[in-house]
Amino acid sequence: MSFFGNLSTLFGNASQPAKSPAHKPNKPAPPTSKQPPKPVAKQPSKPQPSPQPQPQVKQPLSAPKTTPAATTPQLQNQADAFLRDAQSKAREIIVEAKDAALATKIKADKESQAILRQVEQQQRDLTIKIDRIDQKLSQIDDKEKAMDQEKERLKSLRAQIETTKEEALTKLEKAASLTAAEAKQQLIEQVQKSSVHELAQIIAQKEEDARAQADIKAKEVLIQAMQYAATDYVAEYTSSVITLGSEDLKGKIIGKAGRNIHSFERVTGVDVDLDVGPTEVKLSCFDPVRREVARIALEKLMKDGRIQPARIEEIVIKTKKEINKITFDEGRNLCHSIGIYNLPNELMQIIGRYKYRSSYGQNMIAHVLEVTRAGVKIAHELGLNVNVVKLGCLLHDIGKVSEEVEGSHVELGIKIAKKFNIPEAVISCIAQHHEDEPFSSFESMAVQIADAISGARPGARYENYEEYVQRLTKLEEIANAYPEVQKSYAIQAGREIRVILEPAKSKDDDVVVLAERIRDEVKQQITYPGTITVTVIREERGQAVAN
């Protein structure tokens, strides 16, 4: 359409100049009679040089006015040529459009025929499938009818059997002069009378065999558990003594006015003792991880040689990061080695502190491995819940690596287990593995037995006998220093001290006051693991003998 529109505009523009010369010669005709164009004859004087730039545009327009008869045929010829070209192009376009329309129609016909064939094929497939479904439905109907007939036949057979049974039972009751219930009762009584003595003998024999086998089986289970609990770890006694290269390093450790040693103790939270030997430094702290951080940091500082407060803080921070990574890896490896994979990362971080904790010289990782292996073996032999026993053995001493210091390791372990939503059965194993509470399950007993096996085997634990005796003696000395105390006894391996007061020198209120005073002195003067319970007793007795 755009081409035809351009062609029409072209014809319109071409026709206008053809008309204009036809009208324009009519206008100059009257002037020719009046002959005013004589002054026009003077126009040959136009070749003046000054107005040349302006008339250059107007000269082409004035030229046709001078020769209108010559230009009209030329424009007419051009218009005819344009018209012929336009008509030929229009015919070509029409032909091309017809060809394109024909091709599109043929393509559409082919596509419609293909779609029709596809639809017809689908209709045939659906018809076949529907026929098959009808056949299957008819077969199912036939089977259902056959089943119904078979059920009816079975019902009739059952009724016949019941009738025959009743008739036979009636004949039997008439022949025996007994009902079925009475015959059954007599048979049971006869069997009981004839077998009572034999049953008693069998029961007694089985009970005796069970007792003998129980003792033997228990010994076998314990022996197998102890054999199974053997590990590749060697019992070790953690020492916090560092050997210096020379005695001059102690001066660097102390620093000017003691600023280095004070900064080190403040940042690490450990006590530094330089009086152990000329080339030895002793680190003291209840937290094994802090003590290990202090030991590694002090060794790095001695190798570096730059011992100053700022450098101490930097080294300690780096060492803490290294220790945290080490403890997490150790906790994860320990859990995976015994087959536990779903514990929180924070709890595995706490478990990894076993690496730096020892109990009576026995490394906690070695102890936990032994207890877990023994407990799992016992659980398998007795048919107990293996997962509860395994997790209970892993966490039974978790309180020993707690950052809290108030409370026994059993109490602290229960707190940690509750914090991470450990199952109640496992918490019972933690609470009862030292028999602080009555056993609530066989799993708790298995954990306690496995713990005793690991701690009691030869070479498992070591304790300095002199330190042990000194601790017990110091406890009794603190209590006996009070004048109202009659006698004191350190019991439970130094975990409790019982103080007996003289009634004449004391009052009832002294019981509570004296217990708190002794407790405070024990905290200040004695280094001890876990807790120490102070029990003060005041008792008056009156006695009379009647003859």
C-alpha positions as CSV (number, residue, x, y, z in Angstrom):
1,M,0.0,0.0,0.0
2,S,2.9,2.4,0.7
3,F,4.2,1.9,-2.8
4,F,0.8,2.7,-4.4
5,G,0.5,5.8,-2.1
6,N,3.9,7.0,-3.2
7,L,2.9,6.4,-6.8
8,S,-0.3,8.4,-6.5
9,T,1.6,11.3,-4.9
10,L,4.1,11.1,-7.8
11,F,1.4,11.2,-10.4
12,G,-0.2,14.1,-8.5
13,N,3.0,16.1,-8.5
14,A,3.8,15.3,-12.1
15,S,0.3,16.5,-13.3
16,Q,0.6,19.8,-11.6
17,P,3.5,21.1,-13.7
18,A,1.7,20.0,-16.8
19,K,-1.3,22.1,-16.0
20,S,0.6,25.1,-14.9
21,P,2.2,25.7,-18.3
22,A,-1.2,25.3,-19.9
23,H,-2.6,28.0,-17.7
24,K,0.4,30.3,-17.7
25,P,0.5,30.8,-21.5
26,N,-3.1,32.0,-21.3
27,K,-2.1,34.8,-19.0
28,P,0.8,36.1,-21.1
29,A,-1.5,36.0,-24.2
30,P,-3.2,39.3,-23.4
31,P,0.0,41.0,-22.7
32,T,1.2,40.1,-26.1
33,S,-1.6,42.2,-27.7
34,K,-0.8,45.1,-25.5
35,Q,2.9,44.6,-26.0
36,P,4.0,45.5,-22.5
37,P,6.8,42.9,-22.6
38,K,9.0,45.3,-24.6
39,P,10.7,46.3,-21.4
40,V,11.2,42.6,-20.9
41,A,13.3,42.7,-24.0
42,K,15.7,44.8,-22.0
43,Q,16.4,41.8,-19.8
44,P,19.4,40.9,-21.8
45,S,21.0,43.4,-19.6
46,K,20.5,40.9,-16.7
47,P,24.0,39.5,-16.9
48,Q,25.0,42.0,-14.3
49,P,27.6,40.6,-11.8
50,S,26.0,41.8,-8.6
51,P,22.7,39.8,-8.4
52,Q,24.2,36.5,-9.6
53,P,23.9,34.5,-6.3
54,Q,20.2,35.3,-5.9
55,P,18.8,34.7,-9.4
56,Q,20.7,31.3,-9.6
57,V,17.7,29.8,-7.6
58,K,15.0,31.6,-9.6
59,Q,16.4,31.0,-13.1
60,P,15.2,27.4,-13.3
61,L,11.7,28.5,-12.5
62,S,11.7,31.4,-15.0
63,A,13.2,29.2,-17.7
64,P,10.1,27.0,-18.2
65,K,7.9,30.2,-18.4
66,T,9.9,31.2,-21.5
67,T,9.3,27.8,-23.1
68,P,6.0,26.2,-21.8
69,A,5.3,24.4,-25.0
70,A,8.6,22.5,-24.9
71,T,8.4,21.3,-21.2
72,T,4.8,20.0,-21.3
73,P,5.4,17.0,-23.6
74,Q,8.6,16.1,-21.7
75,L,6.7,16.0,-18.3
76,Q,3.9,14.1,-19.9
77,N,6.4,11.5,-21.2
78,Q,8.0,11.2,-17.8
79,A,4.6,10.8,-16.2
80,D,3.6,8.1,-18.7
81,A,6.9,6.3,-18.1
82,F,6.4,6.4,-14.3
83,L,2.8,5.2,-14.8
84,R,4.0,2.3,-16.9
85,D,6.7,1.4,-14.4
86,A,4.2,1.6,-11.6
87,Q,1.7,-0.6,-13.4
88,S,4.3,-3.2,-14.2
89,K,5.5,-3.2,-10.6
90,A,1.9,-3.4,-9.3
91,R,1.3,-6.4,-11.6
92,E,4.5,-8.0,-10.3
93,I,3.5,-7.4,-6.7
94,I,0.0,-8.8,-7.4
95,V,1.5,-11.9,-9.0
96,E,3.9,-12.4,-6.1
97,A,1.1,-11.9,-3.6
98,K,-1.0,-14.5,-5.4
99,D,1.9,-16.9,-5.4
100,A,2.5,-16.3,-1.7
101,A,-1.2,-16.7,-0.9
102,L,-1.3,-19.9,-3.0
103,A,1.8,-21.3,-1.2
104,T,0.3,-20.4,2.2
105,K,-3.0,-22.1,1.3
106,I,-1.2,-25.2,0.1
107,K,0.8,-25.4,3.3
108,A,-2.3,-24.8,5.5
109,D,-4.1,-27.6,3.6
110,K,-1.2,-30.0,4.1
111,E,-1.1,-29.1,7.8
112,S,-4.8,-29.5,8.2
113,Q,-4.7,-32.8,6.5
114,A,-1.9,-34.0,8.7
115,I,-3.8,-32.9,11.8
116,L,-6.9,-34.6,10.5
117,R,-5.0,-37.8,10.0
118,Q,-3.5,-37.5,13.5
119,V,-6.9,-36.9,15.0
120,E,-8.3,-39.9,13.1
121,Q,-5.4,-42.1,14.3
122,Q,-6.0,-41.0,17.9
123,Q,-9.7,-41.7,17.5
124,R,-8.9,-45.2,16.3
125,D,-6.4,-45.8,19.2
126,L,-9.0,-44.6,21.7
127,T,-11.6,-46.9,20.1
128,I,-9.2,-49.8,20.4
129,K,-8.4,-49.0,24.1
130,I,-12.1,-48.6,24.9
131,D,-12.8,-52.0,23.4
132,R,-10.0,-53.5,25.5
133,I,-11.4,-51.9,28.6
134,D,-14.8,-53.2,27.8
135,Q,-13.4,-56.7,27.4
136,K,-11.5,-56.4,30.8
137,L,-14.6,-55.1,32.5
138,S,-16.6,-58.0,31.2
139,Q,-13.9,-60.4,32.3
140,I,-14.0,-58.8,35.8
141,D,-17.7,-59.1,35.9
142,D,-17.5,-62.8,35.0
143,K,-14.9,-63.4,37.7
144,E,-17.0,-61.6,40.3
145,K,-19.9,-63.8,39.4
146,A,-17.8,-66.9,39.6
147,M,-16.4,-65.7,43.0
148,D,-19.9,-65.1,44.3
149,Q,-21.0,-68.6,43.2
150,E,-17.9,-70.1,44.9
151,K,-18.7,-68.2,48.1
152,E,-22.2,-69.5,48.1
153,R,-20.9,-73.0,47.6
154,L,-18.3,-72.6,50.5
155,K,-21.1,-71.3,52.8
156,S,-23.2,-74.3,52.0
157,L,-20.2,-76.7,52.6
158,R,-19.4,-74.9,55.9
159,A,-23.0,-75.3,57.0
160,Q,-22.9,-79.0,56.1
161,I,-19.6,-79.4,58.1
162,E,-21.1,-77.7,61.2
163,T,-24.2,-79.9,61.0
164,T,-22.0,-83.0,60.7
165,K,-19.8,-81.9,63.6
166,E,-22.8,-81.2,65.8
167,E,-24.3,-84.6,65.0
168,A,-20.9,-86.4,65.7
169,L,-20.5,-84.5,69.0
170,T,-24.1,-85.4,70.0
171,K,-23.4,-89.0,69.3
172,L,-20.1,-88.9,71.2
173,E,-21.7,-87.2,74.3
174,K,-24.5,-89.9,74.3
175,A,-21.9,-92.7,74.1
176,A,-19.7,-91.2,76.8
177,S,-22.5,-89.9,79.0
178,L,-20.5,-86.6,79.3
179,T,-20.7,-83.2,77.8
180,A,-17.7,-81.7,75.9
181,A,-16.8,-79.3,78.7
182,E,-17.0,-82.1,81.3
183,A,-14.7,-84.3,79.2
184,K,-12.2,-81.5,78.7
185,Q,-12.1,-80.8,82.4
186,Q,-11.5,-84.4,83.3
187,L,-8.7,-84.7,80.7
188,I,-7.0,-81.6,82.1
189,E,-7.2,-82.9,85.7
190,Q,-5.7,-86.2,84.7
191,V,-2.8,-84.6,82.9
192,Q,-2.1,-82.3,85.9
193,K,-2.1,-85.1,88.4
194,S,0.3,-87.2,86.3
195,S,2.7,-84.3,85.5
196,V,2.8,-82.2,88.7
197,H,5.8,-84.0,90.1
198,E,7.6,-84.1,86.8
199,L,7.0,-80.4,86.3
200,A,8.3,-79.6,89.8
201,Q,11.5,-81.5,89.1
202,I,11.9,-79.8,85.7
203,I,11.4,-76.3,87.2
204,A,13.8,-76.9,90.0
205,Q,16.5,-78.2,87.6
206,K,16.0,-75.3,85.3
207,E,16.3,-72.8,88.1
208,E,19.5,-74.4,89.3
209,D,20.9,-74.4,85.8
210,A,19.9,-70.8,85.3
211,R,21.7,-69.7,88.5
212,A,24.9,-71.5,87.5
213,Q,24.7,-70.3,83.9
214,A,24.0,-66.7,85.1
215,D,27.2,-66.6,87.1
216,I,29.3,-68.1,84.2
217,K,27.6,-65.8,81.6
218,A,28.2,-62.7,83.7
219,K,31.9,-63.5,84.1
220,E,32.2,-64.2,80.4
221,V,30.5,-60.8,79.6
222,L,32.8,-58.9,81.9
223,I,35.9,-60.6,80.6
224,Q,35.0,-60.0,77.0
225,A,34.1,-56.4,77.7
226,M,37.5,-55.9,79.4
227,Q,39.3,-57.5,76.5
228,Y,37.3,-55.5,74.0
229,A,38.0,-52.3,75.8
230,A,41.8,-52.4,75.3
231,T,42.9,-49.4,73.3
232,D,46.1,-48.2,71.7
233,Y,46.3,-45.2,74.0
234,V,48.9,-45.2,76.8
235,A,47.9,-43.9,80.2
236,E,49.6,-40.5,80.7
237,Y,50.1,-38.0,83.4
238,T,49.7,-34.5,82.2
239,S,52.5,-32.2,83.4
240,S,52.4,-28.4,83.2
241,V,56.1,-27.9,83.8
242,I,58.1,-26.1,81.1
243,T,61.8,-26.4,80.8
244,L,63.7,-23.2,79.9
245,G,66.8,-23.0,77.8
246,S,68.6,-20.9,80.4
247,E,67.9,-19.3,83.7
248,D,68.2,-15.8,82.0
249,L,64.8,-16.4,80.4
250,K,63.1,-16.1,83.7
251,G,64.0,-12.4,83.8
252,K,62.4,-11.9,80.4
253,I,59.3,-13.8,81.6
254,I,59.0,-11.6,84.7
255,G,59.7,-8.3,82.8
256,K,60.2,-4.9,84.2
257,A,58.5,-4.6,87.6
258,G,56.8,-7.9,86.8
259,R,54.6,-6.5,84.0
260,N,55.2,-9.4,81.6
261,I,54.3,-12.1,84.1
262,H,51.3,-10.2,85.4
263,S,50.1,-9.6,81.8
264,F,50.6,-13.3,81.0
265,E,48.6,-14.5,84.1
266,R,45.8,-12.0,83.4
267,V,45.4,-13.0,79.7
268,T,45.8,-16.8,80.1
269,G,44.1,-17.2,83.5
270,V,46.8,-19.4,84.9
271,D,49.3,-19.0,87.8
272,V,53.0,-19.0,86.9
273,D,55.4,-20.5,89.5
274,L,59.1,-19.7,88.8
275,D,60.4,-21.4,92.0
276,V,60.2,-25.0,90.8
277,G,63.8,-25.1,89.6
278,P,66.5,-22.9,88.0
279,T,65.3,-23.8,84.5
280,E,61.7,-24.8,85.1
281,V,58.4,-22.9,85.1
282,K,55.2,-24.5,86.5
283,L,51.7,-23.5,85.2
284,S,48.7,-24.1,87.5
285,C,45.1,-23.9,86.5
286,F,42.0,-26.1,87.0
287,D,41.0,-25.6,83.4
288,P,43.2,-28.0,81.3
289,V,42.6,-26.0,78.1
290,R,43.7,-22.8,79.6
291,R,46.8,-24.5,81.0
292,E,47.5,-25.9,77.5
293,V,47.0,-22.5,75.9
294,A,49.4,-21.0,78.4
295,R,52.0,-23.7,77.9
296,I,52.0,-23.4,74.1
297,A,52.0,-19.6,74.2
298,L,54.9,-19.4,76.6
299,E,56.9,-21.8,74.5
300,K,56.2,-19.6,71.4
301,L,57.2,-16.5,73.3
302,M,60.5,-18.1,74.4
303,K,61.3,-19.0,70.8
304,D,60.4,-15.6,69.6
305,G,62.4,-13.8,72.3
306,R,60.1,-10.7,72.2
307,I,58.3,-11.0,75.5
308,Q,56.2,-7.9,76.2
309,P,52.5,-7.3,77.1
310,A,51.3,-6.5,73.6
311,R,53.2,-9.5,72.1
312,I,51.9,-11.8,74.9
313,E,48.2,-10.9,74.1
314,E,48.8,-11.4,70.4
315,I,50.4,-14.8,70.9
316,V,47.7,-16.0,73.4
317,I,44.9,-15.0,71.0
318,K,46.5,-16.9,68.1
319,T,47.1,-19.9,70.4
320,K,43.5,-19.9,71.5
321,K,42.3,-20.1,67.9
322,E,44.6,-23.0,67.2
323,I,43.5,-24.8,70.4
324,N,39.8,-24.3,69.5
325,K,40.4,-25.9,66.1
326,I,42.4,-28.8,67.7
327,T,39.7,-29.5,70.3
328,F,36.9,-29.4,67.7
329,D,38.8,-31.9,65.5
330,E,39.6,-34.1,68.5
331,G,35.9,-34.1,69.6
332,R,34.7,-34.9,66.1
333,N,37.2,-37.7,65.6
334,L,36.4,-39.2,69.0
335,C,32.6,-39.1,68.2
336,H,33.1,-40.6,64.8
337,S,35.5,-43.3,66.1
338,I,32.7,-44.7,68.3
339,G,29.9,-44.2,65.7
340,I,28.2,-41.1,66.9
341,Y,27.6,-38.5,64.1
342,N,24.6,-36.2,65.0
343,L,25.9,-34.2,68.0
344,P,26.0,-30.3,67.9
345,N,29.3,-28.7,67.0
346,E,29.4,-26.9,70.3
347,L,29.1,-30.1,72.2
348,M,31.8,-31.8,70.1
349,Q,34.0,-28.8,70.9
350,I,33.5,-29.5,74.6
351,I,34.2,-33.2,74.1
352,G,37.5,-32.3,72.4
353,R,38.7,-30.8,75.7
354,Y,39.2,-34.5,76.8
355,K,42.5,-34.3,75.0
356,Y,43.9,-31.9,77.6
357,R,42.3,-33.5,80.6
358,S,43.5,-36.4,82.7
359,S,42.0,-38.1,85.7
360,Y,44.5,-39.7,88.1
361,G,47.0,-39.8,85.2
362,Q,44.5,-41.4,82.8
363,N,43.9,-39.4,79.6
364,M,40.2,-38.7,79.2
365,I,40.1,-39.7,75.5
366,A,41.7,-43.0,76.3
367,H,39.3,-43.5,79.3
368,V,36.2,-42.6,77.2
369,L,37.2,-45.0,74.4
370,E,37.7,-47.8,76.9
371,V,34.4,-47.1,78.7
372,T,32.5,-46.9,75.4
373,R,33.9,-50.1,73.9
374,A,33.2,-52.0,77.1
375,G,29.7,-50.6,77.5
376,V,28.8,-51.3,73.9
377,K,30.0,-54.9,74.3
378,I,27.9,-55.3,77.5
379,A,24.9,-53.8,75.8
380,H,25.1,-56.2,72.9
381,E,25.5,-59.2,75.2
382,L,22.5,-58.3,77.4
383,G,20.3,-56.9,74.6
384,L,20.2,-53.4,75.9
385,N,19.7,-50.1,74.0
386,V,23.2,-49.8,72.4
387,N,22.7,-46.1,71.4
388,V,21.8,-45.0,74.9
389,V,24.8,-46.9,76.4
390,K,27.1,-45.5,73.7
391,L,26.1,-41.9,74.3
392,G,26.1,-42.4,78.0
393,C,29.6,-43.7,78.0
394,L,30.8,-40.8,75.8
395,L,29.3,-38.1,78.0
396,H,29.5,-39.7,81.5
397,D,32.6,-37.6,82.5
398,I,31.7,-34.5,80.4
399,G,31.4,-32.5,83.6
400,K,35.2,-32.8,84.2
401,V,35.9,-30.5,81.2
402,S,33.2,-28.0,82.1
403,E,34.2,-24.3,82.4
404,E,32.2,-24.0,85.6
405,V,34.0,-24.9,88.9
406,E,31.1,-25.0,91.3
407,G,29.7,-28.5,91.7
408,S,30.8,-32.1,91.1
409,H,31.6,-33.3,87.7
410,V,28.3,-35.3,87.8
411,E,26.3,-32.2,88.4
412,L,28.1,-30.2,85.8
413,G,27.7,-33.1,83.3
414,I,24.0,-33.1,83.9
415,K,23.8,-29.4,83.2
416,I,25.7,-29.7,79.9
417,A,23.5,-32.6,78.8
418,K,20.3,-30.7,79.5
419,K,21.7,-27.6,77.8
420,F,22.0,-29.6,74.5
421,N,18.7,-31.5,74.9
422,I,20.3,-34.9,75.4
423,P,17.7,-37.7,76.0
424,E,16.6,-38.3,79.6
425,A,17.9,-41.9,79.4
426,V,21.4,-40.7,78.7
427,I,21.2,-38.0,81.4
428,S,20.3,-40.8,83.9
429,C,23.5,-42.7,82.8
430,I,25.5,-39.5,83.6
431,A,23.8,-39.0,87.0
432,Q,24.1,-42.6,88.1
433,H,27.6,-43.7,86.9
434,H,29.0,-43.0,90.4
435,E,25.9,-44.4,92.1
436,D,25.0,-40.9,93.4
437,E,21.4,-41.8,92.5
438,P,19.7,-45.2,92.5
439,F,19.9,-47.0,89.1
440,S,16.8,-46.4,86.9
441,S,17.7,-48.7,84.0
442,F,20.0,-51.4,82.9
443,E,21.7,-49.0,80.6
444,S,22.8,-46.9,83.5
445,M,24.2,-50.0,85.2
446,A,26.1,-50.9,82.0
447,V,27.7,-47.5,81.9
448,Q,28.7,-47.7,85.6
449,I,30.2,-51.2,85.1
450,A,32.1,-50.1,82.0
451,D,33.5,-47.0,83.9
452,A,34.6,-49.3,86.7
453,I,36.3,-51.7,84.3
454,S,38.3,-48.9,82.7
455,G,39.4,-47.3,85.9
456,A,40.2,-50.6,87.7
457,R,42.4,-52.2,85.1
458,P,46.1,-52.3,86.0
459,G,48.1,-49.3,85.0
460,A,45.0,-47.3,84.0
461,R,45.3,-44.6,86.7
462,Y,48.1,-43.0,88.7
463,E,47.9,-40.7,91.7
464,N,50.7,-39.2,93.7
465,Y,50.4,-40.9,97.0
466,E,52.2,-38.1,98.9
467,E,49.9,-35.4,97.5
468,Y,46.8,-37.6,98.3
469,V,47.9,-38.0,102.0
470,Q,48.8,-34.3,102.3
471,R,45.4,-33.3,101.1
472,L,43.6,-35.6,103.6
473,T,45.9,-34.4,106.4
474,K,45.4,-30.8,105.5
475,L,41.6,-31.2,105.6
476,E,41.7,-32.6,109.1
477,E,44.1,-29.9,110.3
478,I,41.8,-27.1,109.1
479,A,38.9,-28.6,111.0
480,N,40.8,-29.5,114.2
481,A,42.1,-25.9,114.5
482,Y,38.8,-24.8,116.0
483,P,38.5,-25.3,119.8
484,E,34.9,-26.6,119.7
485,V,35.9,-29.5,117.3
486,Q,36.2,-32.8,119.1
487,K,37.3,-34.9,116.0
488,S,37.3,-34.7,112.2
489,Y,37.5,-37.4,109.5
490,A,38.4,-37.0,105.8
491,I,36.4,-39.6,103.9
492,Q,35.4,-40.6,100.3
493,A,39.0,-40.1,99.1
494,G,39.1,-36.5,100.3
495,R,35.8,-35.5,98.8
496,E,34.1,-35.0,102.2
497,I,35.1,-34.1,105.7
498,R,33.0,-34.8,108.7
499,V,33.5,-32.7,111.8
500,I,32.2,-33.7,115.2
501,L,31.7,-30.9,117.8
502,E,31.8,-31.1,121.6
503,P,28.4,-30.3,122.8
504,A,29.7,-28.6,126.0
505,K,31.8,-26.2,124.0
506,S,29.4,-25.4,121.1
507,K,25.9,-24.4,120.3
508,D,23.4,-25.5,117.7
509,D,24.1,-22.3,115.7
510,D,27.8,-23.2,115.5
511,V,27.0,-26.1,113.2
512,V,26.1,-23.9,110.2
513,V,28.6,-21.1,111.0
514,L,31.5,-23.6,111.4
515,A,30.7,-25.4,108.2
516,E,30.9,-22.2,106.2
517,R,34.2,-21.2,107.9
518,I,35.8,-24.5,107.2
519,R,34.5,-24.4,103.6
520,D,36.1,-21.0,103.0
521,E,39.5,-22.1,104.4
522,V,39.5,-25.2,102.3
523,K,38.9,-23.1,99.2
524,Q,41.8,-20.8,100.1
525,Q,44.4,-23.3,101.3
526,I,43.9,-26.6,99.3
527,T,44.1,-27.4,95.6
528,Y,41.6,-30.2,94.8
529,P,39.6,-31.6,91.9
530,G,35.8,-31.5,92.0
531,T,34.1,-30.6,95.2
532,I,34.6,-31.2,99.0
533,T,31.6,-31.4,101.2
534,V,31.9,-30.2,104.8
535,T,29.5,-31.9,107.3
536,V,29.4,-30.6,110.9
537,I,27.7,-32.8,113.5
538,R,26.7,-31.8,117.0
539,E,25.0,-34.4,119.2
540,E,24.1,-34.7,122.9
541,R,23.3,-38.0,124.4
542,G,21.9,-38.9,127.8
543,Q,22.4,-42.4,129.1
544,A,21.2,-44.1,132.3
545,V,21.4,-47.7,133.4
546,A,18.7,-49.3,135.5
547,N,19.8,-52.3,137.7
